[in-house]
Every structure is written in structure tokens, then in C-alpha cells.
Amino acid sequence: MSRRKLTDDEIALWRKVTDTAQRLHPERSIQQLPKPKPKPIKAPRPHRPEIQIGAKAETRMPAHDLLPGISERMARQPVQMDKKAFGRLKRGKLMPEGKIDLHGMTMDQAHPALTGFLLRAHGEGKRLVLVITGKGKSKSDDGPIPTRRGVLKHQVPQWLAMAPLRSVVLQVAEAHLKHGGTGAYYVYLRRH
């Protein structure tokens, strides 16, 4: 829609109005008048790729944010001990110098037993011990909310990372199949 031009009568009327009008604040100069607000600058739209029928989607759905399993977390831990010895440990070539079996124990029983065993083993100068936790009981019906199997299997790595065991433990790894597999941990102790 285009603007129409003012007629001569409308221009004469406007001049009459402006001649009779008085300023609200005559003491202010034109430079002191408030300036109009600047127009906001619009951000450029993000580039959207052309959509083609039959083309595969380029973006993947975001992965879930659930905590990974205990086996994955143990495998991601950095290696603190000698890499060559760690490789032999993971292949089951190193023999544990002692072991403790926590099967059938409650958390209240297992924690002091594990702490005492590891502190004694460290005091005796042992370097590699085996901690057997078991894989945990399998339930027939998990229900709508999944629960993790094996309370001790999940608690033992946490206990090993806390004081007083943190000062004697150098490395923790899942055991080889011949030493218990995912139901046991190798605990490599620091030098005495």
C-alpha cells in the first residue's frame, strides 16, 4: 500500500497547527532532547540445510545420560601402574598373592572385612590381591524401574577410592575369567 500525498489544504492546516504550538520545555535545547532508542539488531538465522526427500538424517539423537555400568567405568580408569604389568594383569598372567571372598556378606560386614584384609596385605608387602564380590542375585521381575545387580560389586570400587584404602591401593581392575571375571576385582597395592 503506497502513501498518498497531502493536499494543499492539509499542508496549510498543518503549518497553522505548528505555528500555534508551544514547546513543553523551552529551556531545553534540541541537543538535550532524548534520542530515540536504537533498533535492535536481529541475529542472523542459523543456516538450515536443504531437505531432500529420501535423504538420510545427518544428525544423531543425543545419547542417554545414564551412568555407565561398573565394568565400563572400571575400564575407563587411567592406568596408574606399569603398563606392561597391567597388560599381564588383564590377561590373567599375574597370580594374586591373596584373596578375600565377600560372598554372602552384608555391606556392614563386608566393608570392615575388606578394609582389614587390604591393610594387612599391604603391611605384609603383598602387591596383588583378589577381591571376590560376586555378580549379585538376579531377580525374576525388575519392574518398571531397573535396579543394578550386585550391591557389593558396585560398592567395593567406591570403598577402595575412599580413605583409608585410597592410600594403599594403586590400581583396581576387573578380574580375568579364570579368577572370577566380572564377579571379582584385582586390587594392585602400592609398595610398602
Legacy VTK file of the C-alpha trace (Angstrom):
# vtk DataFile Version 3.0
C-alpha trace
ASCII
DATASET POLYDATA
POINTS 192 float
0.000 0.000 0.000
1.504 3.351 -1.006
1.203 6.601 0.963
-0.967 9.275 -0.533
0.306 12.829 -0.933
-1.044 15.631 1.250
-3.341 18.173 -0.387
-2.649 21.934 -0.261
-5.436 22.417 2.319
-3.918 19.747 4.611
-0.437 21.324 4.355
-1.860 24.781 5.233
-3.695 23.305 8.239
-0.528 21.588 9.481
1.503 24.815 9.236
-1.195 26.671 11.237
-1.020 23.979 13.966
2.791 24.078 14.148
2.872 27.908 14.315
0.495 27.989 17.316
2.137 25.074 19.147
4.450 25.797 22.103
7.301 23.638 23.337
6.753 21.786 26.594
10.299 22.504 27.821
11.571 25.658 26.102
14.713 25.729 28.295
16.000 22.507 26.697
17.951 22.764 23.519
17.499 20.371 20.656
20.730 18.548 21.612
19.336 17.754 25.087
16.227 16.068 23.805
16.186 12.310 24.408
17.346 10.336 21.436
15.195 7.544 20.109
16.203 4.041 21.118
18.261 2.223 18.536
16.529 -0.585 16.735
17.659 -3.995 17.964
19.875 -5.876 15.571
18.403 -9.218 14.721
20.720 -12.181 14.943
21.126 -13.981 11.664
19.124 -17.153 11.359
21.128 -20.348 11.570
21.700 -21.969 8.221
19.283 -24.805 7.671
20.296 -27.435 5.203
18.038 -28.144 2.294
15.670 -31.023 2.944
15.663 -33.654 0.269
13.094 -36.396 0.168
14.685 -39.775 0.715
17.931 -38.373 2.169
19.302 -39.783 5.405
19.315 -37.619 8.505
22.703 -36.051 9.279
22.248 -35.579 12.999
22.056 -38.369 15.528
19.816 -38.426 18.526
21.633 -37.495 21.737
22.800 -40.461 23.748
21.184 -41.199 27.081
22.719 -39.585 30.143
22.579 -42.659 32.352
25.590 -43.648 34.383
27.544 -46.329 32.530
27.843 -49.790 34.036
30.518 -50.612 36.586
32.508 -52.616 34.034
32.690 -49.640 31.653
33.676 -47.246 34.441
36.440 -49.590 35.610
37.757 -49.958 32.054
37.876 -46.158 31.568
40.035 -45.541 34.640
43.547 -44.349 33.816
46.357 -46.867 34.320
48.420 -45.937 37.406
50.699 -48.951 37.440
53.295 -50.179 34.941
51.546 -50.635 31.572
53.346 -53.902 30.833
52.356 -55.357 34.197
48.810 -54.055 33.709
48.577 -55.887 30.381
49.712 -59.126 32.055
47.209 -58.492 34.853
44.288 -58.078 32.411
45.270 -61.283 30.576
45.276 -63.214 33.868
49.035 -63.910 33.766
49.757 -62.399 37.212
48.744 -64.584 40.138
47.130 -62.903 43.160
49.114 -63.233 46.391
45.952 -63.252 48.498
42.212 -63.206 48.162
39.100 -62.359 50.138
35.633 -63.686 49.363
32.807 -61.307 50.286
30.011 -63.636 49.088
27.009 -63.707 51.403
28.149 -60.703 53.461
26.094 -57.597 54.018
27.624 -54.177 53.386
28.082 -53.703 57.154
30.081 -56.923 57.351
31.968 -56.598 54.065
33.366 -53.075 54.492
35.376 -53.693 57.699
36.455 -57.137 56.442
37.760 -55.630 53.194
39.488 -52.741 54.955
41.234 -55.037 57.446
42.271 -57.509 54.730
43.776 -54.855 52.452
45.633 -53.053 55.246
47.095 -56.401 56.458
48.068 -57.391 52.900
49.768 -54.035 52.375
51.573 -54.386 55.684
52.818 -57.849 54.636
54.220 -56.374 51.399
51.767 -58.074 49.017
51.221 -56.312 45.686
48.271 -58.083 44.036
45.182 -59.366 45.822
41.847 -60.645 44.558
38.579 -59.323 45.996
35.634 -61.580 45.136
32.306 -59.770 45.317
30.083 -61.998 43.207
27.869 -60.790 40.400
24.777 -60.339 42.526
21.461 -62.146 42.585
19.281 -61.936 39.514
15.664 -61.020 40.137
12.874 -62.582 38.121
10.958 -59.278 37.764
12.768 -55.961 37.769
9.594 -53.956 37.406
9.331 -50.613 35.626
12.403 -49.142 37.338
15.603 -51.061 36.594
17.881 -51.848 39.531
21.541 -52.722 39.355
22.631 -56.216 40.269
25.235 -56.786 42.930
25.396 -54.350 45.822
28.953 -55.319 46.782
30.071 -55.306 43.151
29.138 -51.603 42.971
30.230 -50.633 46.493
33.729 -52.144 46.572
35.238 -49.729 43.971
33.811 -46.811 45.944
35.278 -48.116 49.189
38.655 -48.570 47.518
38.613 -44.915 46.398
37.931 -43.616 49.930
40.232 -43.256 52.932
41.971 -45.263 54.426
42.164 -47.656 51.449
42.925 -44.936 48.907
46.432 -44.575 50.350
47.305 -48.268 49.831
45.501 -49.024 46.533
47.311 -48.208 43.291
45.031 -49.813 40.676
41.685 -51.618 40.558
40.588 -53.712 37.573
38.044 -56.386 36.829
39.477 -59.879 37.170
40.219 -62.226 34.295
37.712 -65.040 33.688
39.943 -67.630 35.343
39.971 -65.530 38.552
36.244 -64.744 38.678
35.587 -62.411 35.738
33.094 -59.641 36.404
32.374 -61.007 39.888
35.865 -60.175 41.198
38.409 -57.347 41.225
42.170 -57.278 41.059
43.491 -54.788 43.601
47.094 -53.789 42.951
48.612 -52.340 46.123
51.298 -49.661 46.467
54.803 -50.530 47.630
55.166 -50.670 51.400
LINES 1 193
192 0 1 2 3 4 5 6 7 8 9 10 11 12 13 14 15 16 17 18 19 20 21 22 23 24 25 26 27 28 29 30 31 32 33 34 35 36 37 38 39 40 41 42 43 44 45 46 47 48 49 50 51 52 53 54 55 56 57 58 59 60 61 62 63 64 65 66 67 68 69 70 71 72 73 74 75 76 77 78 79 80 81 82 83 84 85 86 87 88 89 90 91 92 93 94 95 96 97 98 99 100 101 102 103 104 105 106 107 108 109 110 111 112 113 114 115 116 117 118 119 120 121 122 123 124 125 126 127 128 129 130 131 132 133 134 135 136 137 138 139 140 141 142 143 144 145 146 147 148 149 150 151 152 153 154 155 156 157 158 159 160 161 162 163 164 165 166 167 168 169 170 171 172 173 174 175 176 177 178 179 180 181 182 183 184 185 186 187 188 189 190 191
